[in-house]
Amino acid sequence: MIKKEIYKRLYKDYSKKYLDKIILSAFFSILVAGSTSSIAWLLDPAIKKLFIEKDQTLIIFIPLMIILAFTIKGLSLYFAKATMIGVGEEIKKKLQYDMIDTLIGTDTQIIDKKHSGKFISNLTYDVTHITNLLSNAILTLFKDSLTLIGLLTVMFLQNWKLALISIIMIPLASISAKTLGKRINKVATEAQEKSGFLTTYLVELFKNHKLIKIFQKEKYERDRADQHLTQLKEKNQKIQTVFVRMSPIMETLTGIMIAVLIFYSGKLMAKGEVDINNFFSFLAAMMLAYQPVRALSTLNMVLNQGISAASRILPIIDQKNNINDSVSANILKIKKANINFKNLNFSYEIDESETLRSLNLEFEGGKMTSLVGHSGSGKSTILNLIPRFYDAQSGDITIDNQSIYQSTIKSLREEVSMVSQETTLFDDTVKNNIKYANENATDEEINKVAKLSHCDEFINNLPNKFETLIGENGVRLSGGEKQRLSIARAMLKKSSIILLDEATSSLDSETESKIQEALKILTKDKTTIVIAHRLSTILNSNNIYVIDSGKVVANGNHEDLIVKSELYKNFYEKQIQK
C-alpha cells in the first residue's frame, strides 16, 4: 500500500469517527499558540515601560498578564493533550479489536501459517506507532504549527529583517529530519520482527518450563534470552539514536542563529532600526519557537514509523478467508448424519505431495467408525476436513447427500463436536470451560455431562467446585482431568457428529473404561469418528478404516481386519498381545 492510500484508510476507518474531538483539540491548540505568542509579545512593553522608561503604572498589570498567558497555555495544553489521549486510546482499541476479530474469524489453514509472536508484536508494538501517528502526531501538527506561526508573526512585527534570517533554521531542520526519517522505516521493521521473536520465545518458556528443568537447560535458555534481548536492544537503540541525532543538529543551528542575530541586531541598533526592547521580545519569540521547530522537524520520523506499522497491520486486518460460504449455500439438514468422502484429494500446500489421494470413505449415521494408521498417515486430516477447517482441492464430502461445500459453515459446525488429542482449555472457571459448548446450558445439564464424563470425581475436590479457576490452559489440572473436561464440553453441545482424535490418550485404564461407557451413551444414534493409537478403545467399532499414506488400505470390523490386514494385525499384536 502506498502512503496516500494508507492515510486515506486510517482516516476513514479510525480517525473520522473522532473528528469532533480532533477539532476540539485544534481549538485548544489555537489557545496554546495565542498564549505562547503573547508571552513573547508582552516582553516588549514590559522592558520598554518598566526598565527603560521606568514607568510604574504597569508594574502590576504586565506581570499579571504574563501569569495569565502562562496559565492559559498550561490549561489549554492539558485539555488538548487529554482530548487526544482519549482519541488515541479509542483508536488503539479499535485497531487491536480489528486484529483480534480477524484472528478469530480467520481460516485454521491461515492461522497454522502465522507466527504468533509476530502477531502479538503487531498487536502491541505496531499499534502503538499507529496510535502515535493518529493522536500525538496530529496534536503536534496543530499545536506546534500554530504556535510557530504565532511566534513568527511576533518576530515579523518586531523586525522583519531579523525574522527572515530566523526562518532559515526551519527548512534546515526539516531537511535533516527527512534524511534521518528514511532510516527509521527499515530499522523499525527490523525491531518489530525482533520483538515478535522475543514474544514467541517467552511463550515457549512458559509452555516448556518443566522441560527446561528436567534437561537442566537453564544456562542454554539464559543465553538464548540474552541473544533475543541483545538483538532487540540493538534495533531499539538504533531507532533512539536516529531520534537523538536531531539534538546536536538543532542545538548547533540554534547557536548559529543566536550568534547571527546578535551580530546583525547590533548593526541594526547602531543604525537605530531596532530598540533593546524589540530585540529581547524578538529573542524570546525565537527561543520559544525552538520547541515547535524541533517537534515539527521530528514529525516526519513519527509519520514514517506510523506508516511503516500500518503497512504491516492493515494487510492482517484485510486478510481474506479462503473458506467461505458459496453463493448458493443452503442450511445443512441432518437426518441420519451419513458422511461420505468421494474421490477426495488434499494437500496442505499446493506444491506439496498430496496428504490424501483419491480417498473414498463411508461413515454410517448413528454408528462408530474408527481410523487406524501410522502417525502422519492422514487420520487427523480427515477429521479436520469434515468441519471445514481445511478444504479439499478436489472431490466432495457429503452429509446425508448434501455437499458440505454447498452448505453454510455455521449450520455445518453446529452439527459437529470435536475432542482433540491437544486438549484446549481457557483460563476460566471449570463451569465456564464446560459451558463454552453451549452458553444457554443449565446447571443441571452441566452437572449431568460432568457426571457422564467422570469430571465430578475431581471437581468436587477442587476448592470452589465448578467455580474454581483452572489457570492458563488448565495448568492446575492433570492431563486426564483436562481431557475429561474437554469430553464433557463436547457432550454438552449435543451435536449429530462427534469427532474424537485420541480423546482418551491422557486417561488411565480405569478412567478410560469409564469414558468409553459414557461415550457409548453419548454417541447413541450419532455419527462418531474415532482416531486412536490404542486399539483397545476401538475394538467395538462398527467399522474400522486402516489408513496408510493418505489411502485406505483396508476396512472392516476388528475380526475382519485381523485376518485381511497385515498392517492392522501388526498394530494389534504390538499393543494387545504384549
C-alpha positions in Angstrom: 0.0 0.0 0.0 1.3 3.5 -0.9 1.3 6.3 1.7 -1.6 8.1 0.3 -3.8 5.0 0.4 -2.7 4.3 4.0 -3.5 7.8 5.1 -7.0 7.6 3.5 -7.7 4.3 5.0 -6.6 5.3 8.5 -8.7 8.5 8.4 -11.8 6.7 7.0 -11.7 3.7 9.4 -10.2 5.1 12.5 -9.9 8.9 12.7 -13.1 10.2 11.1 -15.3 9.0 13.9 -13.4 11.3 16.3 -13.3 14.3 14.1 -15.3 16.4 16.6 -12.7 15.7 19.3 -9.8 16.4 17.0 -11.4 19.8 16.1 -11.8 20.5 19.9 -8.1 19.7 20.4 -7.3 22.0 17.5 -9.2 24.8 19.3 -7.2 24.3 22.4 -4.1 24.3 20.2 -5.0 27.8 19.0 -5.2 28.9 22.6 -1.8 27.4 23.3 -0.4 29.2 20.2 -2.0 32.5 21.1 -0.9 32.4 24.8 2.7 31.4 23.8 2.9 34.2 21.3 1.5 36.7 23.8 4.2 35.9 26.3 6.9 36.9 23.8 4.9 40.0 22.8 4.5 41.2 26.4 8.2 41.3 26.9 8.4 44.4 24.5 6.2 46.7 26.7 7.5 45.2 29.9 11.1 46.1 29.1 10.2 49.4 27.5 7.9 50.7 30.2 9.3 49.1 33.3 13.1 49.2 32.6 13.8 51.8 30.0 11.1 54.4 30.7 10.8 53.3 34.4 7.0 53.7 34.2 5.4 52.2 37.3 1.8 52.4 36.2 2.1 48.9 34.5 4.2 47.2 37.2 1.3 45.0 38.3 -0.7 44.7 35.1 2.1 43.3 32.9 3.2 40.6 35.3 -0.4 39.6 35.8 -0.9 39.4 32.0 2.2 37.2 31.8 0.9 34.9 34.6 -2.5 34.7 32.8 -0.8 33.9 29.5 1.2 31.0 31.1 -2.0 29.8 32.9 -4.0 29.7 29.7 -1.1 28.0 27.9 -0.9 25.3 30.6 -4.6 24.6 30.8 -5.1 24.6 27.0 -2.1 22.3 26.6 -3.6 19.9 29.2 -7.0 19.8 27.5 -5.5 19.5 24.1 -3.3 16.5 25.2 -6.1 14.9 27.3 -8.5 15.0 24.4 -6.0 13.4 22.0 -5.0 10.8 24.6 -8.7 9.7 24.7 -8.8 9.7 20.9 -5.6 7.7 20.7 -6.8 5.1 23.2 -10.1 4.6 21.3 -8.2 4.2 18.1 -5.8 1.8 19.7 -8.7 -0.3 21.0 -10.3 -0.3 17.6 -7.1 -1.4 15.8 -6.5 -4.2 18.3 -10.1 -5.3 18.2 -10.0 -5.4 14.4 -6.8 -7.5 14.5 -8.3 -9.9 17.1 -11.5 -10.1 15.2 -9.6 -11.1 12.1 -7.7 -13.7 14.1 -10.9 -15.2 15.5 -12.6 -15.4 12.1 -9.5 -16.5 10.0 -9.3 -19.9 8.5 -7.4 -22.5 10.5 -5.3 -23.1 7.4 -4.1 -19.5 7.6 -3.6 -19.5 11.3 -1.4 -22.5 11.1 1.0 -20.4 9.0 1.0 -17.4 11.3 3.9 -16.6 13.6 2.1 -16.0 17.0 5.0 -13.9 18.4 4.9 -11.6 15.3 1.2 -11.2 15.6 1.4 -10.2 19.3 4.2 -7.8 18.4 1.9 -6.3 15.7 -0.9 -6.0 18.3 1.3 -4.1 20.7 4.4 -2.6 19.0 2.9 -1.6 15.7 -0.5 -0.5 17.1 1.4 1.9 19.4 3.1 3.5 16.5 -0.1 3.9 14.5 -1.8 5.4 17.6 1.1 7.9 17.9 0.5 8.8 14.2 -3.2 9.4 14.7 -3.1 11.2 18.0 0.3 12.6 19.1 1.3 13.5 15.5 -2.0 15.2 14.8 -1.7 17.2 18.1 1.9 18.1 17.3 0.9 19.3 13.8 -1.9 21.5 15.2 -0.2 22.8 18.3 3.3 23.4 17.1 2.4 24.7 13.6 0.0 27.2 15.1 2.5 28.2 17.8 5.2 28.6 15.3 3.0 30.8 13.1 2.1 32.9 16.1 5.7 33.4 17.2 6.8 34.1 13.6 4.1 36.8 13.5 5.6 38.4 16.6 9.1 38.2 15.2 8.0 39.9 11.9 6.2 42.6 13.8 9.3 43.3 15.8 11.7 43.3 12.9 11.1 41.7 9.5 14.8 41.6 8.6 15.7 39.6 11.7 12.6 37.3 11.1 13.8 36.4 7.6 17.1 35.4 9.0 15.5 33.2 11.6 13.2 31.4 9.1 16.3 29.9 7.5 16.6 27.5 10.5 13.2 25.8 9.7 14.0 24.3 6.3 17.5 23.3 7.5 16.0 21.3 10.4 13.3 19.8 8.2 15.9 18.6 5.7 17.9 16.9 8.4 14.9 15.3 9.9 13.7 14.0 6.5 17.1 12.4 5.9 17.1 10.7 9.3 13.5 9.7 8.9 14.3 7.5 5.9 16.4 5.2 8.1 13.5 4.9 10.6 11.3 2.7 8.4 13.9 -0.1 7.9 15.1 -0.2 11.5 11.5 0.0 12.9 10.5 -3.0 10.8 13.6 -5.0 12.0 12.8 -4.0 15.6 9.2 -5.2 15.2 10.4 -8.6 13.9 12.8 -9.0 16.8 10.0 -8.1 19.2 7.9 -10.8 17.7 10.7 -13.4 18.1 11.1 -12.4 21.8 7.4 -12.8 22.4 7.3 -16.2 20.9 10.3 -17.2 23.0 8.6 -16.0 26.2 5.5 -18.1 25.3 7.8 -21.1 24.8 9.5 -20.5 28.2 6.1 -20.7 29.9 5.0 -23.7 28.0 8.2 -25.7 28.3 9.3 -24.7 31.8 9.3 -28.3 33.1 11.3 -29.5 30.1 13.9 -26.8 30.7 14.3 -28.0 34.3 14.5 -31.7 33.7 17.1 -31.3 31.0 18.9 -28.7 33.0 19.0 -26.2 30.2 18.8 -23.0 32.3 22.1 -21.7 31.1 21.2 -22.5 27.5 17.9 -20.7 27.8 19.6 -17.7 29.5 22.0 -17.5 26.6 19.1 -17.6 24.1 17.2 -15.0 26.1 20.3 -12.8 26.1 20.6 -13.2 22.3 17.0 -12.2 21.7 17.2 -9.3 24.1 20.5 -8.1 22.7 19.1 -8.1 19.1 16.0 -6.2 20.2 18.1 -3.8 22.2 20.4 -3.0 19.2 17.4 -2.3 17.0 15.7 -0.1 19.5 19.0 1.6 20.2 19.3 2.4 16.6 15.9 4.0 16.5 16.5 6.1 19.5 19.9 7.1 18.2 18.3 8.3 15.0 16.0 10.5 17.1 18.7 12.0 19.3 20.8 12.9 16.3 18.4 15.8 15.9 19.7 17.2 19.2 23.2 18.3 18.1 21.8 19.5 14.7 19.1 21.6 16.4 21.5 22.9 19.1 24.1 23.9 16.5 21.5 25.6 14.3 20.1 27.5 17.3 23.6 28.6 18.4 24.4 29.8 14.9 21.1 31.7 14.6 21.5 33.4 18.0 25.1 34.4 17.1 24.0 35.8 13.7 21.0 37.6 15.3 23.2 39.2 18.0 25.7 40.3 15.3 23.0 41.6 13.0 20.9 43.2 15.8 24.0 45.1 16.9 24.3 46.5 13.5 20.6 47.5 13.3 20.7 49.0 16.8 23.7 51.2 15.8 21.5 52.4 12.9 18.5 53.0 15.2 16.4 50.4 13.4 15.9 48.1 16.5 15.4 49.0 20.1 16.6 46.9 23.0 13.1 46.0 24.0 12.3 44.9 20.4 15.4 42.7 20.4 14.6 40.9 23.7 11.0 40.4 22.6 12.2 39.0 19.3 14.8 36.8 21.0 12.2 35.4 23.4 9.9 34.6 20.4 12.8 32.9 18.7 13.7 30.8 21.7 10.1 29.8 22.3 10.0 28.8 18.7 12.8 26.3 19.3 10.4 23.6 20.7 7.8 23.7 18.0 10.5 23.7 15.3 12.1 20.7 16.9 8.8 18.9 17.3 7.8 19.6 13.7 11.2 18.5 12.4 10.9 15.1 14.1 7.3 14.7 13.0 8.4 13.1 9.7 10.1 10.3 11.6 6.9 9.7 13.7 4.9 9.6 10.5 7.3 7.2 8.9 7.1 4.8 11.9 3.3 5.0 11.8 3.0 4.4 8.1 5.5 1.5 8.3 3.5 0.0 11.1 0.2 0.5 9.2 1.7 -1.2 6.2 2.2 -4.3 8.3 -1.1 -4.2 10.2 -3.7 -3.3 7.6 -2.9 -6.4 5.4 -3.6 -8.5 8.6 -6.9 -6.8 9.2 -7.8 -7.2 5.4 -6.9 -10.9 5.5 -9.5 -12.7 3.3 -10.6 -16.2 4.2 -10.3 -19.0 1.6 -13.1 -21.0 3.3 -16.4 -19.2 2.8 -20.0 -20.0 2.2 -20.8 -20.4 -1.5 -23.2 -18.0 -3.1 -25.9 -20.7 -3.2 -25.1 -22.3 0.2 -28.0 -24.0 2.0 -28.6 -24.8 5.6 -27.4 -28.3 6.4 -30.3 -30.6 7.4 -29.4 -33.7 9.3 -31.5 -36.8 9.1 -29.1 -39.8 9.7 -25.8 -37.9 9.5 -24.3 -40.3 6.9 -20.9 -38.9 5.9 -19.2 -39.8 2.6 -15.8 -38.9 1.2 -15.9 -39.0 -2.6 -12.6 -39.2 -4.6 -11.1 -36.6 -2.2 -7.7 -35.2 -2.8 -6.0 -32.9 -0.3 -2.6 -31.3 0.3 -1.7 -28.6 2.8 0.4 -26.7 0.3 -0.1 -26.5 -3.5 3.5 -27.5 -4.2 3.4 -30.4 -1.7 2.6 -34.0 -2.3 -1.0 -35.0 -1.5 -1.7 -35.9 2.1 -5.0 -37.7 1.0 -5.3 -39.2 -2.5 -8.5 -40.3 -4.2 -10.0 -41.0 -0.8 -13.4 -42.7 -0.6 -14.9 -43.2 2.9 -18.3 -44.0 4.3 -19.3 -43.2 7.8 -22.6 -44.7 8.6 -25.0 -42.4 10.5 -25.6 -43.3 14.2 -22.6 -45.7 14.2 -19.0 -45.5 15.4 -16.3 -45.6 12.8 -12.6 -45.7 13.6 -9.4 -44.7 11.8 -6.2 -46.6 12.3 -2.8 -45.9 10.9 0.8 -44.7 11.5 1.4 -41.1 12.6 1.2 -38.9 9.6 -0.9 -41.2 7.6 -3.7 -38.6 7.3 -6.2 -39.6 10.0 -6.3 -36.2 11.7 -6.6 -34.5 8.4 -9.7 -36.5 7.6 -11.3 -35.2 10.8 -10.2 -31.6 10.1 -11.9 -31.7 6.6 -15.4 -32.5 8.0 -16.0 -29.2 9.8 -14.1 -27.4 7.0 -11.0 -26.3 9.0 -9.4 -27.0 5.6 -10.9 -27.5 2.1 -10.0 -30.3 -0.3 -8.5 -29.4 -3.6 -10.9 -31.8 -5.4 -13.6 -34.3 -4.6 -16.5 -33.9 -2.3 -17.7 -34.6 1.3 -21.4 -35.1 1.8 -23.6 -35.4 4.8 -26.9 -37.0 4.0 -26.2 -36.4 0.4 -25.7 -32.7 1.0 -22.3 -31.4 0.0 -20.6 -29.6 2.9 -19.2 -27.1 0.3 -22.7 -26.2 -0.6 -23.9 -25.9 3.0 -23.4 -22.9 5.3 -20.4 -23.2 7.5 -22.5 -22.2 10.5 -25.1 -24.9 10.0 -22.3 -27.5 9.4 -20.3 -26.7 12.5 -23.4 -26.6 14.7 -23.7 -30.3 14.0 -20.1 -31.2 14.8 -18.3 -31.7 18.2 -14.6 -32.4 18.4 -12.3 -33.6 21.1 -8.7 -33.4 20.1 -5.6 -35.0 21.5 -4.3 -31.5 22.1 -6.7 -30.5 24.9 -7.5 -26.8 24.9 -9.0 -25.1 28.0 -9.3 -21.4 28.9 -8.1 -19.5 31.9 -11.5 -19.5 33.4 -13.7 -21.5 35.8 -14.5 -25.2 35.4 -18.1 -24.3 34.8 -17.4 -21.8 32.0 -15.0 -24.2 30.3 -17.7 -26.8 30.1 -20.4 -24.2 29.3 -18.2 -23.0 26.4 -20.1 -25.5 24.2 -23.5 -24.1 25.0 -23.8 -20.7 26.8 -27.5 -21.4 27.4 -26.9 -24.7 29.3 -28.5 -25.0 32.7 -26.6 -26.0 35.8 -28.4 -29.3 35.7 -27.2 -30.1 32.2 -23.6 -29.1 33.1 -23.7 -31.4 36.2 -25.1 -34.2 34.0 -22.3 -34.1 31.4 -19.7 -33.7 34.2 -21.0 -36.9 35.8 -21.1 -38.8 32.5 -17.5 -37.8 31.7 -16.5 -38.6 35.3 -15.4 -35.0 35.9 -17.5 -34.8 39.1 -14.9 -37.0 40.8 -12.2 -34.3 40.7 -14.4 -31.3 40.5 -15.9 -32.0 44.0 -12.3 -32.0 45.4 -11.5 -28.5 43.9 -11.6 -25.6 46.3 -14.5 -23.8 44.7 -16.0 -26.8 42.8 -17.4 -25.7 39.5 -16.3 -22.1 40.2 -12.6 -23.0 40.5 -10.3 -21.1 38.2 -8.2 -23.7 36.4 -5.3 -21.4 35.2 -3.9 -20.9 31.7 -4.8 -24.0 29.6 -5.8 -25.9 32.7 -2.4 -25.7 34.3 -3.9 -26.7 37.7 -5.4 -29.9 36.4 -3.8 -33.2 35.4 -3.8 -34.4 31.8 -6.6 -36.8 32.4 -8.7 -34.2 34.2 -8.2 -31.8 31.3 -9.2 -34.4 28.8 -12.3 -35.3 30.8 -13.4 -31.6 30.9 -12.9 -31.5 27.1 -15.1 -34.5 26.7 -17.8 -33.0 29.0 -17.7 -29.9 26.8 -18.3 -32.0 23.7 -21.2 -33.8 25.4 -22.9 -30.6 26.2 -23.1 -29.5 22.6 -25.4 -32.3 21.7 -24.3 -32.4 18.1 -25.1 -35.1 15.5 -21.5 -35.8 14.6 -18.7 -36.4 17.1 -15.0 -36.4 16.2 -12.6 -37.9 18.7 -8.9 -37.5 18.0 -7.1 -39.5 20.6 -9.9 -38.5 23.0 -8.8 -40.9 25.7 -5.0 -40.6 25.2 -4.4 -38.9 28.6 -6.5 -41.2 30.7 -5.6 -44.2 32.9 -7.1 -47.6 32.1 -9.8 -47.3 34.8 -10.9 -43.8 33.7 -10.6 -44.8 30.1 -13.1 -47.6 30.6 -15.5 -45.2 32.3 -15.2 -42.8 29.5 -15.8 -45.5 26.9 -19.1 -46.3 28.8 -20.0 -42.6 28.8 -19.2 -42.3 25.1 -21.5 -45.2 24.3 -24.3 -43.3 25.9 -23.3 -40.0 24.2 -22.9 -41.4 20.8 -26.0 -43.5 20.6 -27.8 -42.7 17.3 -24.9 -40.3 16.5 -22.2 -40.5 13.9 -18.9 -40.9 15.7 -15.5 -41.0 14.1 -12.6 -42.1 16.3 -8.9 -41.9 15.9 -7.0 -43.9 18.5 -3.5 -45.4 18.6 -4.6 -47.6 21.4 -6.7 -50.3 19.7 -8.3 -51.3 22.9 -10.5 -48.3 22.7 -11.9 -49.1 19.2 -12.4 -52.9 19.2 -16.2 -52.5 19.3 -16.3 -50.0 16.4 -18.9 -50.8 13.7 -16.3 -50.2 11.0 -12.5 -49.5 11.1 -10.5 -47.9 8.2 -6.8 -48.6 8.0 -5.1 -45.6 6.5 -1.7 -45.6 5.1 0.0 -42.7 3.2 -3.3 -41.0 2.6 -5.1 -44.0 1.2 -7.5 -46.7 2.6 -5.6 -50.0 2.5 -8.3 -52.0 4.4 -11.6 -51.7 6.2 -14.0 -53.8 8.2 -14.6 -54.7 11.9 -11.9 -55.9 14.2 -12.3 -59.6 13.4 -12.2 -59.0 9.7 -9.1 -56.8 9.8 -7.1 -59.3 11.9 -7.5 -61.7 9.0 -7.1 -59.5 5.9 -4.9 -56.6 7.0 -1.3 -57.2 7.9 -0.8 -53.6 9.0 -3.8 -53.8 11.4 -2.7 -57.2 12.7 0.8 -55.8 13.5 -0.8 -52.9 15.4 -2.9 -55.3 17.4 -0.2 -57.7 18.2 2.2 -55.0 19.4 -0.5 -53.4 21.6 -2.8 -56.1 22.8 -0.6 -59.2 22.9 2.3 -57.9 24.8 
